[in-house]
């Protein structure tokens, strides 16, 4: 199986962090596909990205929390 990510390592992204708008870069990314242990049918895809700001990792975020431009982020608020 081959997974195509929305962002690549080193890409600049905009996001909300500590109630402020910040620009960071993708430091690490991972993908997990799971099947529910409750009904054994529901499949969940989880694409997450570790983001660094000024060389410090500030956390991991899902794809819907990251934006290519500041304008896209502001429009989403």
MARLO-133136 format. One record per residue: x, y, z of N, C-alpha, C, O, CB in turn; residue in three letters. Coordinates in steps of 0.001 Angstrom, whole numbers, padded with zeros to 6 digits, always signed. Glycine has a CB too. Example, Ala and Ser with C-alpha at 12.3 -4.5 7.8 and 13.67 -1.06 7.14 Angstrom:
MARLO-133136
+013190-005690+007800+012300-004500+007800+013200-003300+007800+014236-003319+008465+011308-004473+009046ALA+012850-002250+007080+013670-001060+007140+012900+000030+007870+013409+001138+008039+014084-000598+005725SER
END
This chain:
MARLO-133136
+000842-001176+000000+000000+000000+000000+000892+001245+000000+001884+001309+000726-000960-000005+001222UNK+000535+002204-000800+001281+003452-000865+000362+004595-000473-000750+004708-000989+001874+003678-002280UNK+000822+005438+000434+000024+006561+000937+000600+007865+000411+001806+008097+000497-000013+006569+002491UNK-000252+008707-000127+000163+010027-000576-000307+011049+000467-001501+011160+000741-000416+010355-002002UNK+000633+011782+001035+000320+012758+002069-000029+014114+001451+000388+014425+000335+001499+012902+003039UNK-000791+014907+002186-001161+016244+001735+000031+017199+001800+000122+018133+001004-002317+016787+002579UNK+000946+016966+002748+002132+017801+002918+003370+016915+002906+003276+015706+003118+002054+018622+004236UNK+004522+017513+002658+005794+016799+002660+006695+017330+003768+006452+018410+004307+006492+016926+001293UNK+007725+016580+004105+008690+017033+005103+009282+018373+004683+009675+018554+003531+009808+015986+005299UNK+009341+019308+005624+009908+020621+005355+008928+021648+004823+009260+022831+004757+011005+020482+004402UNK+007714+021223+004435+006716+022176+003940+006356+023180+005024+006260+022825+006199+005453+021440+003458UNK+006158+024423+004633+005679+025461+005549+004171+025350+005652+003479+025221+004642+006100+026887+005071UNK+003663+025401+006877+002217+025329+007124+001821+026381+008144+002625+026802+008976+001804+023916+007614UNK+000570+026793+008063+000003+027755+009004-001011+027033+009871-001757+026183+009386-000653+028960+008263UNK-001040+027372+011158-001958+026721+012088-002196+027608+013300-001494+028596+013518-001410+025352+012525UNK-003195+027236+014078-003471+027907+015348-002752+027137+016447-002845+025913+016532-005015+027996+015632UNK-002025+027889+017299-001325+027269+018419-001287+028270+019562-000866+029412+019380+000118+026817+018016UNK-001731+027837+020748-001800+028710+021930-002538+030010+021631-002077+031097+021976-000393+029023+022438UNK-003695+029876+020982-004576+031008+020642-003918+032033+019731-004275+033210+019766-005034+031694+021900UNK-002976+031605+018928-002338+032512+017977-002061+031815+016659-002003+030588+016582-001043+033067+018556UNK-001893+032623+015624-001567+032113+014300-000055+031967+014204+000676+032922+014464-002115+033049+013179UNK+000423+030778+013831+001859+030546+013690+002157+029853+012358+001318+029154+011791+002390+029700+014869UNK+003368+030074+011890+003860+029396+010699+004940+028425+011154+005878+028812+011851+004410+030417+009629UNK+004808+027175+010763+005788+026165+011137+006151+025323+009935+005709+025589+008818+005257+025283+012266UNK+006950+024316+010169+007323+023403+009088+007087+021964+009529+007181+021635+010711+008805+023609+008674UNK+006780+021123+008562+006518+019708+008832+007845+019035+009188+008779+019024+008387+005839+019006+007596UNK+007915+018470+010407+009128+017809+010881+009035+016287+010750+010041+015602+010566+009397+018190+012332UNK+007818+015780+010849+007605+014334+010815+006143+014103+010462+005295+014946+010755+007983+013650+012190UNK+005847+012996+009851+004460+012685+009533+004225+011193+009672+005139+010386+009502+004101+013158+008114UNK+002979+010838+009987+002656+009418+010073+001204+009175+009707+000371+010081+009735+002942+008885+011476UNK+000927+007929+009364-000396+007523+008912-000725+006177+009549+000101+005264+009574-000465+007442+007351UNK-001947+006074+010060-002405+004821+010661-003813+004543+010148-004659+005436+010107-002376+004889+012235UNK-004049+003307+009760-005377+002870+009335-005796+001768+010293-005099+000763+010435-005386+002372+007829UNK-006935+001955+010951-007367+000993+011963-008789+000512+011696-009572+001172+011012-007277+001611+013358UNK-009095-000641+012248-010447-001197+012206-010982-001189+013629-010275-001552+014569-010463-002652+011592UNK-012213-000782+013781-012840-000674+015094-012861-002022+015813-013192-003050+015221-014260-000130+014958UNK-012505-002001+017094-012579-003218+017901-013981-003413+018482-014238-004394+019180-011542-003170+019032UNK-014893-002465+018188-016267-002573+018672-017139-003315+017664-017790-004304+018003-016848-001179+018952UNK-017147-002825+016407-017996-003472+015409-017202-004248+014347-017797-004928+013511-018858-002433+014732UNK-015879-004153+014372-014982-004859+013458-015251-004555+011982-014869-005328+011103-015095-006340+013690UNK-015914-003422+011718-016199-003022+010344-015760-001587+010050-015310-001293+008942-017678-003169+010062UNK-015885-000709+011017-015567+000698+010813-014060+000877+010651-013274+000456+011499-016090+001550+011988UNK-013675+001510+009544-012265+001761+009248-011981+003249+009445-012720+004099+008949-011902+001310+007791UNK-010908+003556+010171-010513+004942+010418-009131+005202+009831-008195+004427+010029-010526+005254+011933UNK-009025+006312+009104-007736+006761+008580-007271+007920+009430-008054+008823+009725-007832+007169+007074UNK-006017+007915+009828-005476+008977+010669-004143+009434+010085-003147+008714+010143-005305+008496+012143UNK-004141+010654+009517-002943+011253+008941-002555+012421+009847-003320+013374+009996-003181+011724+007445UNK-001371+012349+010450-000953+013388+011400+000445+013885+011073+001254+013189+010460-000998+012855+012841UNK+000699+015120+011505+001959+015787+011194+002543+016412+012449+001838+017101+013186+001756+016855+010107UNK+003827+016177+012699+004552+016896+013738+005022+018212+013124+005609+018226+012042+005763+016048+014301UNK+004763+019309+013818+005118+020629+013305+006157+021263+014219+006055+021197+015444+003864+021535+013188UNK+007168+021882+013593+008217+022600+014326+008101+024088+014026+007834+024493+012895+009637+022069+013948UNK+008308+024893+015067+008379+026349+014922+009704+026779+015528+009979+026521+016700+007153+027081+015619UNK+010514+027432+014722+011845+027884+015148+012666+026729+015736+013360+026902+016738+011716+029019+016183UNK+012581+025565+015113+013371+024410+015529+012803+023612+016688+013389+022597+017064+014713+024857+015889UNK+011684+024029+017271+011066+023308+018392+009767+022651+017933+008912+023298+017328+010795+024266+019586UNK+009633+021370+018226+008377+020689+017905+007296+021187+018857+007455+021158+020077+008532+019134+018003UNK+006197+021642+018269+005112+022166+019104+003972+021182+019267+003040+021442+020028+004584+023448+018521UNK+004024+020061+018569+002985+019050+018723+002673+018380+017409+003288+018667+016382+001729+019663+019298UNK+001698+017472+017454+001264+016843+016213-000173+017254+015937-000980+017420+016851+001395+015293+016288UNK-000469+017413+014659-001746+017973+014233-002309+017143+013092-001563+016557+012307-001589+019450+013806UNK-003642+017100+013009-004244+016406+011878-004268+017325+010656-004068+018535+010761-005672+015929+012229UNK-004512+016728+009521-004447+017431+008246-005394+018627+008194-005045+019661+007624-004766+016477+007116UNK-006589+018504+008780-007571+019584+008685-007189+020816+009511-007809+021868+009358-008923+019080+009130UNK-006180+020705+010382-005731+021837+011200-004611+022639+010551-004207+023677+011075-005271+021343+012545UNK-004105+022163+009409-002954+022786+008766-003360+023417+007436-004196+022880+006709-001835+021754+008550UNK-002757+024561+007131-003102+025305+005928-001845+025744+005205-000826+026034+005832-003973+026516+006270UNK-001919+025794+003872-000765+026190+003063-000468+027678+003166+000691+028084+003073-000995+025819+001614UNK-001500+028499+003357-001290+029953+003438-001996+030516+004659-002919+029913+005206-001795+030656+002158UNK-001540+031679+005065-002156+032359+006203-003606+032753+005862-004492+032677+006713-001324+033618+006600UNK-003832+033171+004617-005189+033552+004204-006169+032388+004322-007303+032576+004762-005175+034069+002768UNK-005736+031169+003926-006602+030001+004050-006961+029746+005506-008106+029425+005825-005929+028766+003449UNK-005973+029891+006390-006219+029692+007815-007215+030720+008335-008163+030359+009032-004907+029776+008606UNK-007018+031976+008011-007904+033040+008496-009326+032872+007971-010285+033154+008688-007360+034409+008087UNK-009472+032418+006732-010814+032186+006164-011537+031051+006874-012768+031027+006912-010713+031874+004669UNK-010780+030106+007439-011395+028957+008102-011934+029293+009490-012718+028529+010054-010394+027833+008209UNK-011520+030421+010037-011934+030789+011405-013324+031337+011453-013812+031689+012526-010991+031798+011990UNK
END
